[in-house]
Amino acid sequence: MSRMKDFVFGLRKNQLLGVAILSLWIKTVVVSLIGFNLQIESFLDLLLIVFNPVGSLMLLIGFSFYFFKRVKPFLLVLIMGIATGLLYGDLLYFRFYSDFVTVPILFQFKNVGGIGPSTFELMSPWDVLLLSDLILAGWILKIKRTGSDNLSRRWKLNYLGLSMSLLLITLIIGLLKSPYLFAESYDREQLVKSVGPFNYHLYDIGIAATNPLSHHLASKSDTEASIRYTKSSKKKPSDLFGVAEGKNLILVSMESTQNFVINQKVNGEEITPFLNSLIKDSLYFSNIYDQTAQGKTSDAEFMIDTGLYPLSSGSAFVRKPDNTYRSLPHILKEKEDYFAAVFHGNDRTFWNRESMYKALGYDRYFSKRDYNVTEENSVNYGIKDIPFFEQTTSLLEKIPKPFYTRLITLTNHFPFLLEEGDQFIDQADTKEDVVNRYVTTVRYEDEAIKALFENLKANGLYDDTVVVLYGDHYGISEKYEQGVFELLGQKDTPVNHAKLQQVPLIIHVPGKEGKTIETNGGEIDIRATVLHLLGIGSKDTLSFSHSLFTRDENHPVIFRDGDFITKEYIFQDNVCYSKKSEKSVSESRCEPFKELVRKELRMSDDILYGDLLRFLE
């Protein structure tokens, strides 16, 4: 008790120190509960959120006096500023991506938008309150010019011991609540909830530092379990096997396009009139989910080409360009000597594409320097989709046949900016301006795709080309979803939120009858589905992709954060929901799938971090 009194008395004598601990603690708890909207499922969750920042904040703030006789005011305020900046960076990132910043994403900052219109769109006037404690600290410094009193060695040891004890206690409670906390570290929301945002970042730094060891420690024997597992999931082919054999293949990556826009109207006008008509003569997969992580568009490309899950932290395009891959370009070259190319009106270095495309086996990358890009034909992130497709089709005529190509659109990108002259539909009228603008950029994208098909017909490529159109990831983040629910006339429920993660997948095979396929699947399944249509079986390629024509309905659609969707259930934010009742049910209903989810994500990570494909003959 005397030690505690001594500790409290020390804080009273050093007002600035007390203000720093209390203000940062309160600020962290408020941001966690309101900014991150961490789900509270029990009193234990609330207890963890309230108390888990204390130990780490005390340890951090202690660096202002550990090596000095008294508190160094300037150093203390600097630490407060760094902690506030880290917290605010997390908050801005979370507002759009519903995720937390990781070390790898910091090294690819330019790929997530940098500082620009996207960032300012996410800011709020209330954010200025995060600076209030820094202002208070400055005021205390001004009125107390003499500085703080000396701190005894005993007081410092008590402070350090209390800090470490609080840190250890919260860690133990977190593990008692979530035994798989660190085995499922890809579930960053659960990790932040259990150990706090600052401890999470410390853990993330440790993981980033040790991951490179996996490559050096890996051996050929590490691939055996993965080969056995992926082979066991292969199915007999359907009657559509080989219907597109030998044809050209064009994949159109539809930027930020979610499935709710299909067959949806605004003020009586269709948002996607061309796509709506196209699906009548195409294979339309209506229950495909966005499985991307922090790599977004590059993650979608990666899954489709490799059949592996994206990394939970950062992008494989940036982190693993030197790996060996068994990609779609490699397979198609072996089968029919396909020429593989990517067309994208952005810089070659964006998402490290120039290096990664070589590793994936592409013969040519047509980037911004291959297009006529002007101020007039560009908006937001680059060349508009209509001139992009116009210039791309002329390039397609010149490359060898058969070809496998990916065309990556740009216009429908957050914050969804578009000049009035390019708007083919009026903005929606919801309370969210982002959603209102999104309608216009999706409509523009639809018009551009219509022009692409017209150009393919005009240059004679249409009849011998399969076109696969897919939404690469969500466009409307959770922050703005209320506007979508208003547009659709739906309630904000966990089940409806899960449905918003669906992206369109349309495969147009000229001359083949259209059909809507309601099988649950994800972007990772596009690879096996395309190979199925081309008449190419998946062999020992260590792929987690399933053909959507034969996919087992009981196999879950797995998300990178450990959530999943099955035929009957949705596991989201560590809660199991029934699709039928749209209510939470006993976690035991989802329990049988959890080990499978952990297994697949772990195997995929092992393949990437250990570069296990280099051991395949």
C-alpha positions in Angstrom: 0.0 0.0 0.0 2.8 2.4 0.9 4.4 1.7 -2.6 1.1 2.6 -4.3 0.8 5.8 -2.2 4.4 6.7 -3.2 3.5 6.0 -6.8 0.4 8.2 -6.8 2.2 11.0 -4.9 4.9 10.9 -7.5 2.3 11.5 -10.2 0.8 14.4 -8.3 4.2 16.0 -8.0 4.8 15.5 -11.8 1.6 16.8 -13.2 2.7 16.6 -16.8 3.4 12.9 -16.4 0.0 12.3 -14.8 -1.8 14.2 -17.6 0.1 12.2 -20.3 -0.9 8.8 -18.9 -4.5 9.7 -18.1 -5.2 11.6 -21.4 -3.6 9.0 -23.7 -5.4 6.2 -21.8 -8.8 7.9 -22.2 -8.1 8.8 -25.8 -7.1 5.3 -26.7 -10.2 3.8 -25.1 -12.5 6.3 -26.8 -10.9 5.7 -30.2 -11.1 1.9 -29.7 -14.8 2.0 -28.8 -16.0 4.7 -31.1 -13.4 5.0 -33.9 -12.6 1.3 -34.3 -16.1 0.3 -33.2 -14.7 -2.8 -31.6 -17.5 -5.3 -31.0 -18.3 -5.9 -27.3 -19.6 -9.5 -26.9 -19.1 -9.7 -23.2 -18.1 -7.8 -20.1 -14.6 -9.3 -20.5 -14.3 -7.6 -23.9 -15.1 -4.2 -22.3 -12.7 -4.9 -19.5 -9.9 -5.7 -22.0 -10.6 -2.6 -24.1 -10.6 -0.3 -21.1 -7.5 -1.6 -19.4 -5.2 -3.1 -22.1 -3.7 0.3 -23.2 -2.5 1.2 -19.7 0.5 -1.0 -19.3 2.0 -0.3 -22.7 1.3 3.5 -22.5 3.0 3.6 -19.1 6.0 1.8 -20.4 6.2 4.1 -23.5 5.8 7.3 -21.4 8.5 6.0 -19.0 11.2 6.7 -21.6 10.8 10.3 -20.7 12.5 9.6 -17.3 14.0 6.1 -17.2 17.5 7.4 -18.0 17.2 10.8 -16.3 16.8 12.2 -12.7 13.5 13.8 -13.6 10.9 13.9 -16.3 12.1 15.5 -19.5 9.1 17.6 -20.6 10.0 18.0 -24.2 10.7 14.2 -24.6 7.4 13.5 -22.8 5.4 15.7 -25.2 7.2 14.2 -28.1 6.2 10.7 -27.0 2.6 11.9 -26.6 2.7 13.3 -30.1 4.1 10.0 -31.5 1.4 7.9 -29.7 -1.3 10.3 -30.9 0.0 10.2 -34.5 0.0 6.4 -34.4 -3.5 6.2 -33.1 -4.8 8.7 -35.6 -3.0 6.9 -38.5 -4.8 3.7 -37.4 -8.1 5.6 -37.2 -7.9 7.1 -40.7 -6.8 3.7 -42.2 -9.6 1.9 -40.3 -12.3 4.4 -41.5 -11.8 3.2 -45.1 -10.3 -0.3 -44.9 -11.9 -1.5 -41.6 -8.5 -2.8 -40.8 -5.4 -1.8 -38.9 -2.0 -0.5 -40.2 0.8 -3.1 -40.3 4.5 -2.7 -40.8 4.5 -3.9 -44.5 1.7 -1.5 -45.4 3.9 1.4 -44.2 6.5 0.4 -46.8 3.9 0.5 -49.5 2.1 3.7 -48.3 1.9 5.2 -51.8 -0.2 2.2 -52.9 -2.9 3.0 -50.4 -3.4 6.5 -51.6 -0.8 8.5 -49.7 -1.9 12.0 -48.7 -4.6 13.3 -51.1 -8.3 13.6 -51.7 -8.9 10.1 -50.4 -7.3 10.9 -47.0 -9.1 14.3 -46.6 -12.4 12.6 -47.3 -11.9 10.4 -44.3 -11.1 13.2 -41.8 -13.7 14.6 -39.4 -13.9 18.0 -37.6 -14.0 16.0 -34.3 -10.5 14.7 -35.0 -9.1 17.9 -33.5 -10.1 16.6 -30.1 -7.3 14.1 -30.3 -4.9 17.1 -30.0 -6.5 18.4 -26.8 -4.2 16.7 -24.4 -1.1 18.0 -26.3 -2.5 21.5 -26.0 -3.0 20.9 -22.2 0.5 19.5 -21.9 1.9 22.7 -23.6 -0.1 24.9 -21.2 1.3 23.0 -18.1 4.8 23.4 -19.5 4.2 27.1 -19.9 2.9 27.8 -16.3 5.4 25.4 -14.7 8.7 26.7 -16.0 10.8 25.1 -13.3 10.1 21.6 -14.6 9.2 18.4 -12.7 10.7 17.2 -9.4 13.4 14.6 -9.1 12.2 10.9 -9.2 13.7 8.5 -6.8 15.1 5.2 -8.0 12.6 3.3 -5.9 9.7 5.2 -7.6 11.0 4.4 -11.0 11.2 0.7 -10.1 7.7 0.8 -8.8 6.5 2.5 -11.9 8.2 -0.1 -14.2 7.0 -3.0 -12.1 3.4 -1.8 -12.2 3.6 -1.2 -15.9 4.9 -4.7 -16.6 2.3 -6.2 -14.3 -0.6 -4.5 -16.0 0.8 -5.5 -19.4 1.2 -9.2 -18.3 -2.3 -9.3 -16.7 -4.1 -8.0 -19.8 -2.1 -10.5 -22.0 -3.1 -13.4 -19.8 -6.8 -12.3 -19.8 -6.7 -11.9 -23.6 -5.3 -15.5 -24.0 -7.9 -16.9 -21.6 -10.6 -15.3 -23.7 -9.1 -16.3 -27.1 -6.8 -19.3 -26.8 -6.0 -19.0 -30.5 -5.2 -15.3 -30.3 -1.7 -15.5 -31.8 -2.4 -18.5 -34.0 -5.2 -16.3 -35.6 -3.1 -13.1 -35.6 -4.6 -12.4 -39.0 -7.8 -11.4 -37.1 -6.3 -8.0 -36.2 -9.6 -6.7 -34.7 -9.6 -9.5 -32.2 -5.9 -8.9 -31.5 -6.4 -5.1 -31.0 -9.3 -5.8 -28.7 -7.4 -8.3 -26.6 -4.0 -6.6 -26.3 -4.6 -3.0 -27.3 -3.5 -1.0 -30.3 0.0 -0.2 -29.1 0.8 -3.8 -28.0 -0.6 -4.9 -31.4 1.9 -2.7 -33.2 4.7 -4.1 -31.1 3.6 -7.7 -31.9 3.3 -6.8 -35.6 6.8 -5.4 -35.7 8.1 -8.7 -34.2 6.2 -10.8 -36.8 7.5 -8.6 -39.6 11.1 -9.0 -38.4 10.9 -12.8 -38.0 8.9 -13.8 -41.2 12.0 -13.7 -43.5 13.4 -16.7 -41.5 10.7 -18.9 -42.9 12.3 -18.9 -46.3 15.7 -20.1 -45.0 14.2 -22.8 -42.8 11.8 -24.3 -45.4 12.5 -27.6 -47.1 10.9 -29.8 -49.7 9.2 -31.9 -47.0 7.2 -28.9 -46.0 5.2 -29.0 -49.2 4.0 -32.6 -48.8 1.1 -31.9 -46.4 -0.1 -29.0 -48.6 0.0 -31.2 -51.8 -2.0 -33.9 -50.1 -4.6 -31.4 -48.8 -5.1 -29.6 -52.1 -5.3 -32.8 -54.1 -8.0 -34.1 -51.9 -10.3 -31.3 -52.8 -10.3 -32.0 -56.6 -13.7 -32.8 -58.2 -14.9 -34.5 -61.4 -15.4 -32.0 -64.2 -18.8 -30.6 -65.2 -20.4 -30.6 -68.7 -18.9 -27.1 -69.2 -15.3 -28.5 -69.0 -13.4 -27.4 -72.1 -16.2 -25.3 -73.8 -13.8 -22.4 -74.3 -10.7 -24.5 -75.1 -8.1 -22.6 -77.1 -9.9 -19.2 -77.0 -8.4 -15.9 -76.1 -9.0 -14.9 -72.5 -9.5 -11.3 -71.3 -10.0 -10.6 -67.6 -11.4 -7.2 -66.8 -10.7 -6.1 -63.2 -13.6 -3.8 -62.4 -12.2 -1.3 -59.8 -14.2 -1.2 -56.5 -17.3 -2.8 -58.0 -19.7 -4.5 -55.6 -22.5 -6.8 -56.6 -25.3 -4.7 -55.2 -25.1 -2.4 -58.3 -26.2 -5.2 -60.6 -29.9 -4.9 -61.6 -30.2 -1.9 -59.2 -31.9 1.4 -60.2 -31.5 5.0 -59.0 -34.4 7.3 -59.8 -35.7 4.7 -62.3 -32.4 4.3 -64.2 -30.2 1.3 -64.1 -26.8 1.7 -62.6 -25.3 -1.0 -64.9 -27.6 -1.3 -67.9 -24.9 -3.0 -70.1 -23.8 -5.5 -67.5 -27.5 -6.3 -66.8 -28.0 -7.2 -70.4 -24.7 -9.0 -70.7 -25.5 -11.4 -67.8 -28.5 -12.7 -69.8 -26.0 -14.2 -72.3 -23.3 -15.1 -69.8 -22.4 -17.2 -66.8 -23.3 -14.9 -63.9 -22.1 -15.9 -60.4 -24.3 -14.1 -58.0 -22.7 -15.1 -54.6 -19.0 -14.3 -55.0 -17.2 -12.6 -52.1 -14.3 -10.1 -51.9 -11.4 -12.0 -50.2 -8.8 -9.3 -50.6 -6.7 -8.0 -47.6 -4.4 -5.0 -47.5 -3.2 -5.5 -51.1 -6.7 -4.8 -52.5 -6.5 -4.9 -56.3 -3.2 -6.6 -56.3 -4.6 -9.2 -53.9 -7.4 -10.0 -56.3 -4.8 -10.4 -59.1 -2.7 -12.6 -56.9 -5.5 -14.9 -55.9 -6.7 -15.3 -59.5 -3.3 -16.1 -60.9 -2.0 -18.3 -58.1 -4.9 -19.8 -56.3 -3.3 -18.8 -53.0 -4.8 -16.5 -50.3 -3.3 -13.0 -50.0 -1.0 -12.2 -47.1 -2.8 -10.9 -44.0 -0.3 -8.1 -43.8 0.8 -6.0 -46.8 0.7 -7.3 -50.3 2.4 -10.3 -51.9 3.1 -8.1 -54.9 5.3 -6.0 -52.7 6.6 -8.5 -50.2 7.1 -11.7 -52.3 8.1 -10.8 -55.9 11.1 -13.1 -55.8 9.1 -16.2 -55.0 8.6 -19.1 -57.5 4.9 -19.3 -58.6 2.8 -21.7 -60.6 0.5 -19.1 -62.1 -2.2 -18.9 -64.8 0.3 -17.6 -67.3 2.7 -20.5 -66.6 -0.1 -23.1 -67.0 -1.6 -21.5 -70.1 1.8 -21.3 -71.8 2.4 -25.0 -71.2 -1.0 -26.0 -72.5 -1.5 -23.8 -75.6 1.5 -21.4 -75.6 -0.6 -18.4 -74.6 0.9 -14.9 -74.7 0.3 -13.3 -71.4 0.0 -9.5 -70.9 -1.5 -6.9 -68.5 -2.9 -3.6 -69.5 -3.1 -0.8 -66.9 -3.0 2.9 -67.3 -1.0 3.6 -64.1 2.7 3.7 -63.3 4.7 0.5 -63.7 5.9 0.6 -60.1 2.5 0.9 -58.5 2.0 -2.2 -56.2 5.4 -3.3 -57.5 3.6 -4.7 -60.6 6.6 -4.5 -62.9 8.6 -7.0 -60.8 5.7 -9.2 -59.8 4.4 -9.7 -63.3 7.7 -11.2 -64.3 7.5 -13.6 -61.4 4.0 -14.6 -62.5 5.1 -15.3 -66.0 3.7 -12.4 -68.0 5.3 -11.6 -71.3 4.4 -7.9 -71.5 3.1 -5.2 -69.2 1.4 -2.3 -70.9 1.5 0.5 -68.4 0.9 4.3 -68.3 4.0 4.9 -70.6 2.3 2.8 -73.4 -0.9 5.0 -73.3 -1.6 8.5 -74.5 -2.5 9.9 -71.1 -3.4 13.6 -70.9 -5.0 15.9 -68.3 -8.2 15.8 -70.4 -8.6 12.0 -70.5 -7.7 11.4 -66.8 -9.3 11.7 -63.5 -8.4 10.7 -59.9 -5.9 7.8 -60.3 -5.3 8.0 -64.0 -6.7 7.5 -67.5 -10.5 7.2 -67.7 -11.9 3.8 -68.5 -13.4 4.7 -71.9 -10.2 6.0 -73.5 -8.3 3.2 -71.7 -10.4 0.5 -73.4 -10.2 2.3 -76.7 -6.4 2.4 -76.7 -6.2 -1.2 -75.2 -8.2 -2.8 -78.0 -5.8 -1.4 -80.6 -2.9 -2.9 -78.6 -4.7 -6.3 -78.4 -4.8 -6.5 -82.2 -1.0 -6.5 -82.2 -0.1 -9.2 -79.7 0.2 -12.9 -80.5 -2.8 -15.2 -80.3 -4.0 -17.0 -78.3 -3.6 -14.5 -75.5 -4.3 -14.3 -71.8 -4.7 -10.7 -70.7 -5.9 -8.6 -67.7 -7.3 -5.2 -68.2 -7.4 -3.1 -65.0 -9.8 -0.2 -64.8 -9.3 2.9 -62.7 -12.1 5.4 -62.8 -14.4 3.8 -60.2 -11.9 4.4 -57.4 -12.5 6.1 -54.0 -13.3 9.0 -53.6 -15.2 8.5 -56.9 -14.6 11.7 -58.7 -16.0 12.3 -62.1 -16.6 15.4 -64.3 -20.2 16.2 -65.0 -19.7 15.6 -68.7 -18.8 12.0 -68.1 -21.8 11.3 -65.9 -24.4 9.1 -67.6 -26.7 9.0 -64.5 -27.6 11.5 -61.8 -26.1 11.0 -58.4 -28.1 9.0 -55.8 -29.8 10.9 -53.1 -28.6 9.3 -49.8 -27.1 10.8 -46.7 -23.6 9.7 -47.8 -22.0 11.7 -50.6 -19.5 9.0 -51.2 -22.3 6.5 -52.1 -24.0 9.2 -54.3 -20.9 9.7 -56.3 -20.2 6.0 -56.4 -23.3 5.5 -58.5 -22.0 7.8 -61.2 -18.5 6.2 -61.5 -20.0 2.7 -61.6 -22.3 3.9 -64.4 -19.4 5.3 -66.3 -17.5 2.0 -65.9 -20.5 0.2 -67.3 -20.5 2.4 -70.3 -16.8 1.8 -70.8 -17.3 -2.0 -70.7 -20.0 -1.6 -73.3 -17.5 0.3 -75.5 -14.9 -2.5 -74.9 -17.3 -5.2 -76.3 -18.2 -3.0 -79.2 -14.5 -2.6 -80.0 -13.8 -6.3 -79.7 -16.6 -6.9 -82.2 -15.3 -4.2 -84.5 -11.7 -5.6 -84.7 -12.8 -9.3 -85.1 -11.7 -10.5 -81.7 -15.1 -11.0 -80.1 -16.1 -14.4 -81.5 -12.9 -16.1 -80.3 -12.5 -14.5 -76.9 -13.8 -15.3 -73.5 -14.3 -12.2 -71.3 -14.2 -12.5 -67.5 -15.4 -9.5 -65.6 -15.0 -9.4 -61.9 -15.2 -6.8 -59.1 -11.7 -6.6 -57.5 -12.8 -5.5 -54.0 -15.4 -3.4 -52.2 -15.7 0.3 -53.0 -18.0 1.4 -50.2 -16.3 0.8 -46.9 -18.1 0.1 -43.7 -17.9 3.8 -42.8 -20.3 4.6 -45.6 -22.5 1.5 -45.7 -25.5 3.3 -44.2 -25.8 5.1 -47.6 -25.9 1.8 -49.4 -28.5 0.4 -47.0 -30.6 3.5 -47.6 -30.2 3.1 -51.4 -31.3 -0.6 -51.2 -34.0 -0.1 -48.6 -32.3 -2.5 -46.2 -31.6 -2.6 -42.5 -28.0 -2.5 -41.2 -27.6 -6.1 -40.0 -24.5 -8.4 -39.9 -26.0 -10.6 -42.6 -26.7 -7.6 -44.9 -23.2 -6.3 -44.2 -21.8 -9.7 -45.3 -23.8 -9.6 -48.5 -22.3 -6.2 -49.3 -19.0 -7.9 -49.6 -20.2 -9.7 -52.7 -18.5 -8.7 -56.0 -19.9 -9.5 -59.5 -18.4 -12.3 -61.6 -19.5 -12.5 -65.2 -17.9 -14.9 -67.7 -19.0 -14.3 -71.3 -18.3 -17.2 -73.7 -19.6 -16.1 -77.1 -22.3 -18.4 -78.4 -23.0 -20.1 -75.1 -26.3 -19.9 -73.3 -26.5 -17.6 -70.3 -27.0 -18.9 -66.8 -27.1 -17.6 -63.2 -25.1 -19.7 -60.8 -25.8 -19.2 -57.1 -22.9 -21.2 -55.7 -21.1 -19.5 -52.8 -17.5 -18.8 -53.7 -14.7 -16.2 -53.6 -12.3 -14.5 -55.9 -9.8 -17.2 -55.3 -12.1 -19.6 -57.2 -11.9 -17.6 -60.4 -8.7 -19.4 -61.3 -10.0 -23.0 -61.2 -13.3 -21.9 -62.9 -11.4 -20.4 -65.8 -9.1 -23.4 -66.2 -12.3 -25.6 -66.1 -13.8 -23.7 -69.1 -10.5 -23.9 -71.0 -10.4 -27.6 -70.5 -7.3 -27.6 -68.2 -7.4 -29.7 -65.1 -5.7 -28.4 -61.9 -2.9 -30.8 -60.9 -0.4 -30.6 -58.1 -0.2 -26.8 -58.2 -0.8 -26.2 -54.5 -3.9 -24.1 -55.2 -6.8 -23.5 -52.9 -9.1 -22.5 -55.8 -12.3 -24.5 -56.5 -14.1 -24.6 -59.8 -17.5 -22.8 -59.2 -19.1 -25.5 -61.4 -18.3 -28.3 -58.9 -17.5 -26.5 -55.7 -18.6 -28.3 -52.5 -21.4 -26.1 -50.9 -20.2 -27.2 -47.4 -16.7 -25.8 -48.0 -16.5 -22.3 -46.5 -15.6 -19.2 -48.3 -12.6 -18.0 -46.3 -11.6 -14.4 -45.6 -8.1 -13.3 -44.7 -9.1 -12.2 -41.2 -10.5 -15.7 -40.3 -14.1 -14.9 -41.0 -16.0 -17.3 -43.3 -19.3 -18.0 -45.0 -20.9 -21.4 -45.5 -24.2 -22.6 -47.0 -26.0 -22.0 -43.7 -23.8 -19.7 -41.6 -21.8 -16.5 -41.5 -18.9 -16.2 -39.1 -18.2 -12.6 -38.7 -16.4 -10.6 -35.9 -16.2 -13.8 -33.9 -20.0 -14.2 -33.9 -21.8 -17.1 -35.7 -25.0 -16.0 -37.6 -27.7 -18.1 -39.2 -28.3 -17.0 -42.8 -31.9 -18.1 -42.6 -32.9 -16.3 -39.3 -30.3 -13.5 -39.7 -29.7 -13.9 -35.9 -26.7 -14.9 -33.9 -26.6 -18.6 -33.0 -24.4 -20.8 -30.8 -20.8 -20.6 -31.8 -20.8 -24.4 -31.8 -22.6 -24.2 -35.2 -19.5 -22.6 -36.7 -16.9 -24.4 -34.7 -16.5 -27.4 -37.2 -15.3 -25.0 -39.8 -12.8 -23.0 -37.7 -10.0 -25.5 -37.8 -10.3 -25.9 -41.6 -10.1 -22.1 -42.0 -7.0 -21.9 -39.8 -5.5 -24.8 -41.7 -5.9 -23.3 -45.2 -4.7 -19.8 -44.2 -1.7 -21.3 -42.4 -0.8 -23.6 -45.4 -1.1 -20.6 -47.8 1.1 -18.5 -45.6 3.7 -21.3 -45.3 3.8 -21.6 -49.1 4.4 -17.9 -49.4 6.8 -17.2 -46.6 8.7 -20.4 -47.2 8.6 -20.1 -51.0 7.6 -23.7 -51.1 6.7 -23.8 -54.8 10.4 -23.7 -55.6 10.5 -27.3 -54.4 7.9 -28.6 -56.9 9.3 -30.5 -59.9 
